[in-house]
Amino acid sequence: MIAALWVDACDLMTDLWTFHWIYNHKLTHAEKAQKYSPLIDVNFFRRCEPIAARQFDGKGVSTGNTLVMLGREEEHRRKMMEKGLTLKQYLQKRPELPAWLSLGEDFYIVE
């Protein structure tokens, strides 16, 4: 799951992107990385309250920055799978993001 935070008309928006992998468990990690792409679902929140995509009135449901981040994450996932890394190893290394998309401070998953 990836969360994207942004502002719309002074409201804090949160997009929660969930990735679902459906593939043949008999394939190697490299084969899975090449042959399968996750199905992606998204849930939207305005001021921490769930909202439906139709409530955006055709103005868009996320940001271009979010799409760049999601694309880099998918590239990162494929590279990690090709190397045969475990989910834990995959989560310990973040994808490289453009400097203009950086938060300016590091964050890590805490076990």
Secondary structure, 3 states (H helix, E strand, C coil): CEEEEEEECCEEEEEEEEEECCCCCCCCHHHHHHHCCCEEEEEEEECCEEECHHHHCCCCCCCHHHHHHHHHHHHHHHHHHHCCCCHHHHHHCCCCCCHHHCCCCCCCCCC
